[in-house]
Amino acid sequence: MAAGETTAAEDGATAAPLRLIRDVARISTAGFSGVFKKDCADLARRVSLLAHLLEEIRDSKKIQENGEVVGPTSSSSYLSYISDVTVALQAAKRLVSAANNFDDSKVSSNGATKKFFFQFQCVTWKLEKALTNLPYDDFDISEEVQEQVDLIRAQLRRATERYGGPLNSTLLCRALSQPLDKEINPFHPSNRSLIDCLHVENIGIIDHQAGLKSSPSQGNGSVHHAVDDLYKKESSSNDISAPKDSSDSGGIERLDENKKLDSPIIPDDFLCPISLELMRDPVIVATGQTYERSYIQKWIDCGNTTCPKTQQKLRHLTLTPNYVLRSLISQWCTKHNMEQPTLLTNGRIKTSDGSFRHVSADIISSVGTLVRSLSSRSLDEQRAAVSEIRSLSKRSTENRILLAELGAIPILVNMLTSVDCLIQDNAVTSILNLSIYDNNKGLIMLANAIPSIVQVLRSGSNEAKENSAATLFSLSLADENKIIIGASGAIPELVDLLKNGSSRGKKDAATALFNLCIYHGNKGRAVRAGIITALLKMLTESSSVMVDEALTILSVLSTHQEAKAAIVKASTIPVLVDLVRTGLPRNKENACAILLSLCKRDKENLACLSRLGGVIPLTELAKNGTERAKRKANSLLENLRKLQQL
């Protein structure tokens, strides 16, 4: 065994595994090549990330200088944990070195390659098992490092399965214990089942120089000897016992393993590049790469501004839902009878930041029953269920996640077309409440809710119309949804509600229209739907309490050529001049901003502003207005002066 692999340094048991990690990092720095380039790079990257964990264990106040442990974990258990990790890291170092030097042109590549792939499976399995057994709480491991280790474990688990599916624990250990340059005899009874699992009929002898030569080394202290002894046992034994929670006997386990081996291979495009898990909520970053939302969000929240996969600088940090991929994943899961990825795992809800919150089994059961009642043949049961879901969805984020995870959204969307007004009212309000949680927005869009929401907006009760408008506003907060909603026919219905709705309905319509009109393509739709007339009426009615909302929408529309012409044609300039003269400070500011958009580089509109006596109120505003109002007023006055000089 090479020096540095069998002995720990003077500062404790963690020195040996840390040295192994540094060795793997050095091998990685030189670069990988050949058949196993990607496999080596992936394994080396995961190994390197474990340095933070071992450093925190080394620096823990619960580990004394003599190796004794303060706390519930005994010193012997601590040594056992560290030894397990060390053995796994030693195997990883040996494997990446051997695989990187493997020359497939000089050997029988079919069998040899399969043997190497199986060794990668063994090593990843062993690393994942070693990390699973570590008592993180006993060593004061920080939450950030725990999350990092959880992610590494998930990647290792996924990699183990991708190399050929879960195998019998004893077989994995047996394969891992054999040197890479040692031939596995397929006819030996003890190895027959291992060869069968690999589907390898003839394995050629691997003839290469990558095997590491062992040399005896000395260690000091009980901790060091424990690591040394375990190294020796690992390299000399041909049959390492399986972990306590595993067994290689029993018909049930074998059936279970066979079932897993028969499971379909998940397409690479469906896996998050960070977690290597099937994506539930795929989002696209600025480079065009797709990731699971919670993992890429955590990456960005840590201050990273590059794409994890390409290392390119992200031009912006917007995460765009990949609805097409999500739909493909859903179809693939259905086709292969696979459970679709969920945020609800082992009684815990996964939130958008990746953290978990516990939910009791009773709550999950009762909410699940409630969701199933939505599909009841009894109208009374439907009414009661949707009313309760409306109440639940209003209370907390956890309820919104749980209801979505239990499949409430598609059923609620179907209920929007119910002939029962009460069911329709409660269904649209429930969807509004659920949409408050950002991840649910994508599920609502995926359920094709927009056409039904627009229909409710067109012909529902007053309350249903108001909540439909509010739902469209909530969904339109995602930029890509602005386009979909705008093309759905929602804008004319919102303009109608702005004209004829209740006070609350008008406000809901105004906020939705403002948000939709941020997208340039929707501005023309709003103009053609008659929004300018409605806004002008809101500005001129003495009883109107929505002057501020009307001016805000006009300021967005005034940058659009078609909207600009419609605003001028509706004789809006005199109304705006009057507002600059007598309005509230914020109204003066917005009115001045709209006038600047209308009059800049337009002599006709500037002349109209001059004839209406706009210079005096603009001069006053330039002196005493808000900072933004002063800038706009001064710009308008400058344009007026230039007009007079012509």
C-alpha positions as CSV (number, residue, x, y, z in Angstrom):
1,M,0.0,0.0,0.0
2,A,1.3,3.4,-0.9
3,A,2.7,5.7,1.8
4,G,0.1,8.0,3.1
5,E,-2.8,5.5,2.6
6,T,-2.5,3.4,5.7
7,T,-1.4,5.8,8.4
8,A,-3.1,8.8,9.9
9,A,-1.2,12.0,10.5
10,E,-0.3,13.3,13.9
11,D,-3.6,15.2,14.2
12,G,-6.0,12.3,14.4
13,A,-8.0,9.7,12.6
14,T,-9.3,12.1,9.9
15,A,-5.8,12.7,8.5
16,A,-5.8,9.5,6.5
17,P,-9.1,10.0,4.7
18,L,-8.2,13.7,4.2
19,R,-4.9,12.7,2.6
20,L,-6.7,10.2,0.3
21,I,-9.1,13.0,-0.8
22,R,-6.1,15.2,-1.6
23,D,-4.5,12.4,-3.5
24,V,-7.7,12.0,-5.6
25,A,-7.8,15.7,-6.1
26,R,-4.2,15.7,-7.4
27,I,-5.0,12.9,-9.8
28,S,-8.1,14.8,-11.0
29,T,-6.1,18.0,-11.5
30,A,-3.9,16.2,-14.0
31,G,-7.0,15.4,-16.0
32,F,-8.7,12.2,-17.0
33,S,-8.8,10.5,-20.4
34,G,-9.9,7.3,-22.0
35,V,-13.0,5.1,-21.8
36,F,-13.7,6.0,-18.2
37,K,-13.0,9.7,-18.4
38,K,-16.5,10.8,-17.2
39,D,-16.8,8.1,-14.6
40,C,-13.4,9.1,-13.0
41,A,-14.3,12.8,-13.1
42,D,-17.7,12.3,-11.5
43,L,-16.3,10.1,-8.7
44,A,-13.3,12.4,-8.1
45,R,-15.6,15.4,-7.9
46,R,-17.8,13.7,-5.3
47,V,-14.8,12.5,-3.3
48,S,-13.3,16.1,-3.2
49,L,-16.5,17.5,-1.8
50,L,-16.1,15.3,1.3
51,A,-13.1,17.3,2.5
52,H,-15.5,19.8,4.2
53,L,-17.2,17.0,6.2
54,L,-13.9,15.5,7.5
55,E,-12.5,18.9,8.3
56,E,-15.5,19.7,10.5
57,I,-15.2,16.3,12.2
58,R,-11.5,16.9,12.8
59,D,-12.2,20.3,14.3
60,S,-15.1,19.2,16.3
61,K,-14.9,20.1,20.0
62,K,-16.2,16.6,20.8
63,I,-13.1,14.9,19.5
64,Q,-10.3,15.1,22.0
65,E,-6.6,15.0,21.2
66,N,-6.3,11.4,22.4
67,G,-9.1,10.3,20.0
68,E,-11.7,10.0,22.7
69,V,-15.2,11.2,21.9
70,V,-17.3,13.4,24.1
71,G,-21.0,12.6,23.7
72,P,-23.3,9.8,22.9
73,T,-21.0,8.3,20.2
74,S,-18.4,5.9,21.7
75,S,-14.7,6.2,20.6
76,S,-14.9,2.7,19.1
77,S,-18.0,3.7,17.1
78,Y,-16.2,6.8,15.9
79,L,-13.2,4.8,14.8
80,S,-15.5,2.4,13.0
81,Y,-17.2,5.3,11.1
82,I,-14.0,6.9,10.1
83,S,-12.5,3.5,9.1
84,D,-15.5,2.8,6.8
85,V,-15.1,6.2,5.1
86,T,-11.3,5.7,4.8
87,V,-11.7,2.2,3.2
88,A,-14.2,3.6,0.7
89,L,-11.9,6.5,-0.2
90,Q,-8.9,4.2,-0.6
91,A,-11.0,2.1,-3.0
92,A,-12.0,5.2,-4.9
93,K,-8.4,6.4,-5.2
94,R,-7.3,3.0,-6.4
95,L,-10.1,2.8,-8.9
96,V,-9.7,6.3,-10.5
97,S,-6.0,5.7,-10.8
98,A,-6.4,2.3,-12.4
99,A,-9.3,3.3,-14.7
100,N,-7.5,6.4,-15.9
101,N,-4.5,4.3,-16.9
102,F,-6.6,1.5,-18.5
103,D,-5.7,0.9,-22.2
104,D,-8.6,-0.8,-23.8
105,S,-6.5,-1.4,-27.0
106,K,-4.2,-3.9,-25.3
107,V,-6.8,-6.1,-23.6
108,S,-10.0,-7.9,-24.2
109,S,-12.0,-4.7,-23.7
110,N,-15.5,-6.2,-23.5
111,G,-15.1,-8.1,-20.3
112,A,-12.5,-5.7,-18.8
113,T,-14.7,-2.7,-19.4
114,K,-17.6,-4.4,-17.7
115,K,-15.5,-5.3,-14.8
116,F,-14.4,-1.7,-14.4
117,F,-18.0,-0.4,-14.6
118,F,-18.9,-2.9,-11.9
119,Q,-16.0,-1.6,-9.7
120,F,-17.3,1.9,-10.2
121,Q,-20.7,0.6,-9.0
122,C,-19.1,-1.1,-6.0
123,V,-17.1,2.0,-4.9
124,T,-20.1,4.4,-5.2
125,W,-22.2,2.0,-3.2
126,K,-19.6,1.7,-0.5
127,L,-19.1,5.5,-0.3
128,E,-22.8,6.0,0.0
129,K,-23.1,3.4,2.8
130,A,-20.2,4.8,4.7
131,L,-21.8,8.3,4.6
132,T,-25.2,7.0,5.6
133,N,-23.8,5.6,8.9
134,L,-22.1,8.8,10.1
135,P,-23.8,10.4,13.2
136,Y,-23.6,14.0,12.0
137,D,-25.3,15.5,15.1
138,D,-22.8,13.9,17.4
139,F,-19.9,15.9,15.7
140,D,-21.5,19.3,15.4
141,I,-21.6,19.2,11.6
142,S,-23.0,22.4,10.2
143,E,-26.3,22.4,8.4
144,E,-24.6,23.6,5.2
145,V,-22.1,20.7,5.2
146,Q,-24.9,18.2,6.1
147,E,-26.9,19.4,3.0
148,Q,-23.8,19.0,0.9
149,V,-23.3,15.5,2.1
150,D,-27.0,14.6,1.6
151,L,-26.6,15.8,-2.0
152,I,-23.4,13.7,-2.5
153,R,-25.2,10.7,-1.1
154,A,-28.1,11.2,-3.5
155,Q,-25.7,11.4,-6.4
156,L,-23.8,8.3,-5.3
157,R,-27.1,6.4,-4.9
158,R,-28.2,7.4,-8.4
159,A,-24.8,6.5,-9.8
160,T,-24.9,3.1,-8.2
161,E,-28.2,2.4,-9.9
162,R,-27.1,3.7,-13.3
163,Y,-24.2,1.4,-13.3
164,G,-26.5,-1.6,-13.4
165,G,-29.1,-1.4,-10.6
166,P,-28.9,-2.5,-7.0
167,L,-27.0,-5.7,-6.4
168,N,-26.7,-8.1,-3.4
169,S,-24.6,-6.4,-0.6
170,T,-22.2,-9.3,-0.2
171,L,-21.5,-9.5,-3.9
172,L,-20.7,-5.8,-4.0
173,C,-18.3,-6.1,-1.1
174,R,-16.7,-9.2,-2.6
175,A,-16.1,-7.5,-5.9
176,L,-14.8,-4.4,-4.1
177,S,-12.3,-6.4,-2.0
178,Q,-10.6,-7.9,-5.1
179,P,-7.6,-6.0,-6.7
180,L,-8.4,-4.4,-10.0
181,D,-5.7,-6.4,-11.7
182,K,-7.0,-9.8,-10.4
183,E,-9.0,-12.0,-12.7
184,I,-12.5,-13.0,-11.5
185,N,-13.0,-16.7,-12.2
186,P,-16.5,-16.9,-13.7
187,F,-16.6,-20.7,-13.0
188,H,-15.8,-20.4,-9.3
189,P,-19.0,-21.1,-7.4
190,S,-18.6,-18.1,-5.1
191,N,-18.4,-15.7,-8.1
192,R,-20.9,-17.2,-10.4
193,S,-23.8,-15.1,-9.1
194,L,-21.7,-11.9,-9.5
195,I,-20.9,-12.7,-13.1
196,D,-24.5,-13.5,-13.8
197,C,-25.5,-10.1,-12.5
198,L,-23.0,-8.5,-14.8
199,H,-24.1,-10.6,-17.8
200,V,-20.4,-11.2,-18.6
201,E,-19.7,-14.5,-20.2
202,N,-15.9,-14.2,-20.7
203,I,-13.7,-11.7,-18.9
204,G,-10.2,-11.2,-20.2
205,I,-7.3,-10.5,-17.9
206,I,-6.7,-6.8,-17.3
207,D,-3.0,-6.3,-18.2
208,H,-2.0,-2.8,-17.2
209,Q,0.3,-1.0,-14.8
210,A,-2.2,0.9,-12.8
211,G,-2.3,-1.4,-9.8
212,L,-0.9,0.4,-6.8
213,K,2.1,-1.2,-5.1
214,S,1.8,-1.6,-1.4
215,S,4.5,-0.8,1.0
216,P,4.3,-1.2,4.8
217,S,4.0,2.0,6.8
218,Q,4.0,2.7,10.5
219,G,1.3,4.4,12.5
220,N,1.2,5.7,16.0
221,G,-1.7,5.6,18.5
222,S,-4.8,3.4,18.8
223,V,-6.7,5.4,16.2
224,H,-4.0,5.0,13.6
225,H,-3.7,1.2,14.3
226,A,-7.4,0.8,13.9
227,V,-7.3,2.4,10.5
228,D,-4.2,0.3,9.6
229,D,-5.8,-2.9,10.7
230,L,-8.9,-2.2,8.7
231,Y,-6.9,-1.4,5.6
232,K,-5.1,-4.7,5.9
233,K,-8.3,-6.5,6.3
234,E,-9.8,-4.8,3.3
235,S,-7.0,-5.6,1.0
236,S,-6.5,-9.2,2.1
237,S,-10.0,-10.4,2.6
238,N,-12.1,-11.9,-0.2
239,D,-15.4,-11.7,1.6
240,I,-16.3,-8.6,3.5
241,S,-19.4,-8.9,5.6
242,A,-22.4,-6.9,4.6
243,P,-23.7,-4.0,6.6
244,K,-26.0,-4.9,9.5
245,D,-29.1,-3.7,7.7
246,S,-28.4,-5.8,4.6
247,S,-28.7,-9.5,3.9
248,D,-27.8,-11.7,1.0
249,S,-30.4,-14.4,1.9
250,G,-34.2,-14.5,1.7
251,G,-36.5,-14.9,-1.2
252,I,-38.2,-11.5,-0.7
253,E,-35.0,-9.5,-1.0
254,R,-33.9,-11.4,-4.2
255,L,-37.3,-10.7,-5.8
256,D,-37.0,-7.1,-4.8
257,E,-33.6,-6.8,-6.4
258,N,-34.7,-8.5,-9.6
259,K,-37.6,-6.0,-9.8
260,K,-35.2,-3.1,-9.4
261,L,-32.9,-4.5,-12.0
262,D,-35.8,-4.7,-14.5
263,S,-36.8,-1.1,-13.9
264,P,-36.4,1.2,-16.9
265,I,-33.4,3.4,-17.4
266,I,-34.3,7.0,-16.8
267,P,-33.3,9.2,-19.8
268,D,-30.3,11.4,-19.0
269,D,-32.3,14.5,-20.1
270,F,-34.8,13.8,-17.3
271,L,-32.1,13.9,-14.5
272,C,-31.0,17.1,-12.8
273,P,-27.3,17.6,-13.5
274,I,-26.7,18.6,-9.9
275,S,-28.7,15.9,-7.9
276,L,-28.8,13.2,-10.7
277,E,-32.4,12.6,-9.6
278,L,-35.5,12.6,-11.8
279,M,-36.7,16.2,-12.0
280,R,-40.0,17.3,-10.7
281,D,-39.9,21.0,-11.4
282,P,-37.3,21.5,-14.2
283,V,-36.3,25.1,-14.9
284,I,-34.0,26.6,-17.5
285,V,-31.2,29.0,-16.6
286,A,-29.6,31.7,-18.8
287,T,-27.2,29.2,-20.6
288,G,-30.1,27.0,-21.7
289,Q,-29.3,24.2,-19.3
290,T,-32.1,22.6,-17.3
291,Y,-32.0,21.9,-13.5
292,E,-34.3,20.9,-10.7
293,R,-35.6,24.2,-9.3
294,S,-34.7,23.6,-5.6
295,Y,-31.1,22.6,-6.4
296,I,-30.3,25.4,-8.8
297,Q,-32.0,27.9,-6.5
298,K,-29.8,26.8,-3.6
299,W,-26.8,27.1,-5.9
300,I,-27.7,30.7,-6.8
301,D,-28.6,31.5,-3.2
302,C,-25.0,30.5,-2.2
303,G,-23.7,33.4,-4.3
304,N,-22.8,31.4,-7.4
305,T,-23.3,33.2,-10.7
306,T,-22.1,30.5,-13.1
307,C,-23.9,27.6,-14.7
308,P,-22.9,24.4,-12.8
309,K,-22.7,22.3,-15.9
310,T,-21.0,24.6,-18.4
311,Q,-19.3,27.0,-15.9
312,Q,-20.5,29.9,-18.2
313,K,-21.3,33.2,-16.5
314,L,-25.1,33.5,-16.1
315,R,-26.3,36.7,-17.9
316,H,-29.3,36.8,-15.5
317,L,-30.6,34.7,-12.6
318,T,-34.1,34.2,-13.9
319,L,-35.4,30.5,-13.7
320,T,-37.8,29.7,-16.5
321,P,-40.1,26.7,-16.0
322,N,-39.5,24.0,-18.6
323,Y,-43.1,22.9,-19.1
324,V,-42.3,20.8,-22.2
325,L,-39.7,18.7,-20.3
326,R,-42.0,18.4,-17.2
327,S,-44.8,17.1,-19.4
328,L,-42.4,14.6,-21.1
329,I,-41.3,13.3,-17.7
330,S,-44.9,12.9,-16.6
331,Q,-45.8,11.0,-19.7
332,W,-42.7,8.8,-19.3
333,C,-43.5,8.0,-15.7
334,T,-47.0,7.1,-16.6
335,K,-45.9,4.9,-19.5
336,H,-43.4,2.9,-17.4
337,N,-45.7,2.7,-14.3
338,M,-43.2,4.7,-12.3
339,E,-44.1,6.9,-9.4
340,Q,-43.7,10.5,-10.4
341,P,-41.2,12.6,-8.4
342,T,-42.8,14.3,-5.5
343,L,-42.0,16.9,-2.8
344,L,-43.6,14.7,-0.2
345,T,-41.2,12.1,1.1
346,N,-41.4,9.9,4.2
347,G,-43.9,12.3,5.9
348,R,-41.8,15.4,5.1
349,I,-42.6,18.2,2.7
350,K,-39.7,19.6,0.6
351,T,-40.0,23.4,0.3
352,S,-38.7,25.5,-2.6
353,D,-35.4,26.2,-0.7
354,G,-34.7,22.4,-0.5
355,S,-35.4,22.2,3.3
356,F,-37.9,19.7,4.7
357,R,-40.8,20.1,7.1
358,H,-42.5,17.2,8.9
359,V,-46.2,16.4,8.2
360,S,-48.0,13.8,10.3
361,A,-49.4,10.7,8.7
362,D,-52.9,11.7,10.0
363,I,-52.8,15.0,8.2
364,I,-51.6,13.4,4.9
365,S,-54.3,10.8,5.2
366,S,-57.1,13.3,5.9
367,V,-56.1,15.8,3.2
368,G,-55.8,12.8,0.8
369,T,-59.3,11.8,1.6
370,L,-60.5,15.4,1.1
371,V,-58.8,15.5,-2.4
372,R,-60.4,12.2,-3.4
373,S,-63.8,13.6,-2.3
374,L,-63.5,16.3,-5.0
375,S,-64.2,13.5,-7.5
376,S,-67.2,12.2,-5.7
377,R,-70.4,11.6,-7.6
378,S,-72.3,13.4,-4.8
379,L,-72.5,17.2,-5.4
380,D,-72.9,17.7,-1.6
381,E,-69.6,15.9,-1.0
382,Q,-67.9,17.9,-3.8
383,R,-69.2,21.2,-2.3
384,A,-68.0,20.3,1.2
385,A,-64.6,19.1,0.0
386,V,-63.9,22.1,-2.3
387,S,-65.0,24.5,0.5
388,E,-62.6,22.9,3.0
389,I,-59.8,22.9,0.4
390,R,-60.4,26.6,-0.1
391,S,-60.0,27.2,3.6
392,L,-56.9,24.9,3.9
393,S,-55.2,26.5,0.9
394,K,-55.6,30.0,2.5
395,R,-53.9,29.1,5.8
396,S,-50.3,28.1,5.1
397,T,-47.6,27.3,2.5
398,E,-47.3,23.7,3.8
399,N,-51.0,23.2,3.0
400,R,-50.5,24.6,-0.5
401,I,-47.6,22.2,-1.1
402,L,-49.4,19.2,0.4
403,L,-52.6,19.8,-1.6
404,A,-50.6,20.1,-4.8
405,E,-48.6,17.0,-4.1
406,L,-51.8,15.0,-3.4
407,G,-53.1,15.9,-6.9
408,A,-55.7,18.6,-6.0
409,I,-54.8,21.0,-8.9
410,P,-56.0,19.0,-12.0
411,I,-59.2,18.1,-10.2
412,L,-59.8,21.8,-9.2
413,V,-59.2,22.9,-12.8
414,N,-61.8,20.5,-14.0
415,M,-64.3,21.9,-11.4
416,L,-64.0,25.3,-12.9
417,T,-66.4,24.2,-15.6
418,S,-69.0,22.9,-13.0
419,V,-72.6,24.1,-13.5
420,D,-72.8,24.5,-9.7
421,C,-71.9,28.1,-9.0
422,L,-70.8,27.4,-5.4
423,I,-68.3,24.7,-6.6
424,Q,-67.0,27.0,-9.3
425,D,-66.5,29.9,-6.9
426,N,-64.6,27.8,-4.4
427,A,-62.6,26.0,-7.1
428,V,-61.3,29.2,-8.6
429,T,-60.5,30.7,-5.2
430,S,-58.7,27.5,-4.2
431,I,-56.5,27.8,-7.3
432,L,-55.8,31.4,-6.5
433,N,-54.7,30.4,-3.0
434,L,-52.6,27.6,-4.3
435,S,-50.9,29.8,-6.9
436,I,-49.4,31.9,-4.1
437,Y,-46.7,29.2,-3.8
438,D,-44.5,29.7,-6.8
439,N,-43.9,26.1,-7.6
440,N,-47.7,25.5,-7.9
441,K,-47.9,28.1,-10.7
442,G,-46.2,25.7,-13.0
443,L,-48.6,22.9,-12.0
444,I,-51.6,25.1,-12.6
445,M,-50.3,26.0,-16.1
446,L,-49.5,22.4,-16.8
447,A,-53.1,21.5,-16.0
448,N,-54.2,23.8,-18.8
449,A,-56.1,26.0,-16.3
450,I,-56.1,29.3,-18.3
451,P,-58.9,28.6,-20.8
452,S,-61.2,27.5,-17.9
453,I,-60.2,30.6,-15.8
454,V,-61.0,32.9,-18.7
455,Q,-64.4,31.2,-19.1
456,V,-65.1,31.8,-15.4
457,L,-64.0,35.4,-15.9
458,R,-66.5,35.7,-18.8
459,S,-69.6,34.1,-17.3
460,G,-69.0,33.4,-13.6
461,S,-70.5,35.1,-10.5
462,N,-69.1,38.5,-9.4
463,E,-66.9,36.8,-6.8
464,A,-65.7,34.2,-9.2
465,K,-64.8,36.9,-11.8
466,E,-62.9,38.9,-9.2
467,N,-60.9,35.8,-8.1
468,S,-60.3,34.7,-11.7
469,A,-58.7,38.1,-12.4
470,A,-56.6,37.8,-9.2
471,T,-55.5,34.3,-10.3
472,L,-54.4,35.6,-13.7
473,F,-52.4,38.3,-12.0
474,S,-50.7,35.8,-9.7
475,L,-49.9,33.4,-12.6
476,S,-48.7,36.3,-14.8
477,L,-45.9,37.1,-12.2
478,A,-43.9,34.5,-14.1
479,D,-42.8,36.2,-17.4
480,E,-43.4,33.2,-19.6
481,N,-47.0,33.0,-18.4
482,K,-47.7,36.6,-19.6
483,I,-47.4,35.4,-23.2
484,I,-49.7,32.4,-22.7
485,I,-52.3,34.3,-20.8
486,G,-52.2,37.2,-23.3
487,A,-52.8,34.7,-26.2
488,S,-55.7,33.0,-24.4
489,G,-58.3,35.7,-24.8
490,A,-58.1,36.9,-21.2
491,I,-57.3,40.5,-21.9
492,P,-60.7,41.5,-23.4
493,E,-62.4,39.9,-20.5
494,L,-60.2,41.8,-18.0
495,V,-60.9,45.1,-19.8
496,D,-64.6,44.3,-19.6
497,L,-64.2,43.7,-15.8
498,L,-62.2,47.0,-15.6
499,K,-65.2,48.8,-17.2
500,N,-68.2,47.1,-15.6
501,G,-67.0,45.2,-12.5
502,S,-67.4,45.9,-8.8
503,S,-64.9,48.1,-7.1
504,R,-62.8,45.1,-6.0
505,G,-63.2,43.5,-9.5
506,K,-61.9,46.7,-11.2
507,K,-58.8,46.7,-8.9
508,D,-58.2,43.0,-9.6
509,A,-58.5,43.6,-13.3
510,A,-56.2,46.6,-13.2
511,T,-53.4,44.8,-11.4
512,A,-53.7,41.8,-13.8
513,L,-53.7,44.1,-16.9
514,F,-50.8,46.1,-15.6
515,N,-48.7,43.0,-15.2
516,L,-49.7,41.5,-18.5
517,C,-49.0,44.7,-20.4
518,I,-45.4,44.6,-19.2
519,Y,-45.0,42.1,-22.1
520,H,-44.8,44.2,-25.2
521,G,-47.0,41.9,-27.3
522,N,-49.9,42.3,-24.9
523,K,-50.1,46.1,-25.2
524,G,-51.6,46.0,-28.6
525,R,-54.2,43.4,-27.5
526,A,-55.2,45.7,-24.6
527,V,-55.6,48.7,-26.9
528,R,-57.7,46.8,-29.3
529,A,-59.9,45.5,-26.4
530,G,-60.7,49.2,-25.5
531,I,-58.6,49.7,-22.5
532,I,-57.8,53.4,-23.3
533,T,-61.4,54.4,-23.0
534,A,-61.8,52.6,-19.7
535,L,-58.6,54.2,-18.3
536,L,-59.7,57.7,-19.4
537,K,-63.0,57.3,-17.7
538,M,-61.2,56.3,-14.5
539,L,-59.1,59.5,-14.8
540,T,-62.0,61.9,-15.3
541,E,-64.8,60.6,-13.1
542,S,-65.0,62.6,-9.9
543,S,-65.9,59.6,-7.9
544,S,-63.1,57.5,-9.2
545,V,-60.6,56.1,-6.6
546,M,-58.4,54.4,-9.2
547,V,-56.6,57.4,-10.7
548,D,-53.3,56.0,-9.6
549,E,-53.9,52.5,-11.1
550,A,-55.1,54.1,-14.4
551,L,-52.0,56.3,-14.7
552,T,-49.7,53.3,-13.9
553,I,-51.2,51.3,-16.7
554,L,-51.0,54.2,-19.1
555,S,-47.4,54.7,-18.3
556,V,-46.7,51.1,-19.4
557,L,-48.8,51.4,-22.5
558,S,-47.4,54.8,-23.6
559,T,-44.1,53.2,-24.9
560,H,-46.1,51.2,-27.5
561,Q,-46.7,53.0,-30.8
562,E,-50.3,51.7,-31.3
563,A,-51.1,52.5,-27.7
564,K,-49.5,56.0,-28.0
565,A,-51.7,56.8,-31.0
566,A,-54.8,55.6,-29.2
567,I,-54.0,57.7,-26.1
568,V,-53.6,60.9,-28.1
569,K,-56.7,60.2,-30.2
570,A,-58.7,59.8,-27.0
571,S,-57.8,63.4,-26.1
572,T,-55.9,62.3,-23.0
573,I,-53.2,65.0,-23.1
574,P,-55.5,67.7,-21.6
575,V,-56.5,65.4,-18.8
576,L,-52.8,64.6,-18.1
577,V,-51.9,68.4,-18.0
578,D,-54.7,69.0,-15.6
579,L,-53.4,66.2,-13.3
580,V,-49.9,67.7,-13.4
581,R,-51.5,71.0,-12.3
582,T,-53.8,69.7,-9.5
583,G,-53.1,66.0,-8.8
584,L,-51.5,64.3,-5.8
585,P,-47.7,64.2,-5.9
586,R,-47.6,60.6,-7.2
587,N,-50.2,61.3,-9.8
588,K,-48.3,64.4,-11.0
589,E,-45.2,62.3,-11.3
590,N,-47.0,59.6,-13.4
591,A,-48.9,62.1,-15.5
592,C,-45.6,63.9,-16.3
593,A,-43.9,60.6,-17.3
594,I,-46.7,59.7,-19.7
595,L,-46.6,63.2,-21.2
596,L,-42.9,62.8,-21.8
597,S,-43.5,59.4,-23.6
598,L,-46.2,61.0,-25.8
599,C,-44.3,64.2,-26.6
600,K,-40.7,63.2,-27.0
601,R,-39.7,63.4,-30.6
602,D,-43.3,64.4,-31.5
603,K,-43.7,68.1,-32.5
604,E,-47.4,67.8,-32.8
605,N,-48.0,66.6,-29.3
606,L,-45.4,69.1,-27.9
607,A,-47.3,71.9,-29.6
608,C,-50.5,70.6,-28.1
609,L,-48.9,70.6,-24.6
610,S,-47.7,74.1,-25.2
611,R,-51.1,75.4,-26.3
612,L,-52.7,73.8,-23.2
613,G,-50.4,75.9,-20.9
614,G,-48.3,73.0,-19.8
615,V,-45.2,75.1,-19.2
616,I,-46.4,76.7,-15.9
617,P,-47.4,73.4,-14.1
618,L,-44.3,71.7,-15.4
619,T,-42.0,74.5,-14.2
620,E,-43.6,74.2,-10.8
621,L,-43.2,70.4,-10.8
622,A,-39.5,70.8,-11.8
623,K,-39.0,72.9,-8.6
624,N,-41.1,71.1,-6.0
625,G,-41.9,67.6,-7.3
626,T,-40.4,64.2,-6.4
627,E,-36.9,63.5,-7.8
628,R,-38.4,61.4,-10.7
629,A,-41.0,64.1,-11.4
630,K,-38.3,66.8,-11.5
631,R,-36.3,64.8,-14.1
632,K,-39.3,64.2,-16.3
633,A,-40.6,67.8,-16.0
634,N,-37.1,69.2,-16.9
635,S,-36.9,66.9,-19.9
636,L,-40.3,68.1,-21.1
637,L,-39.4,71.7,-20.6
638,E,-36.2,71.3,-22.6
639,N,-38.1,69.7,-25.4
640,L,-40.6,72.6,-25.4
641,R,-37.7,75.2,-25.5
642,K,-36.2,73.4,-28.5
643,L,-39.6,73.5,-30.2
644,Q,-39.9,77.3,-29.7
645,Q,-36.4,77.8,-31.2
646,L,-37.4,76.2,-34.5
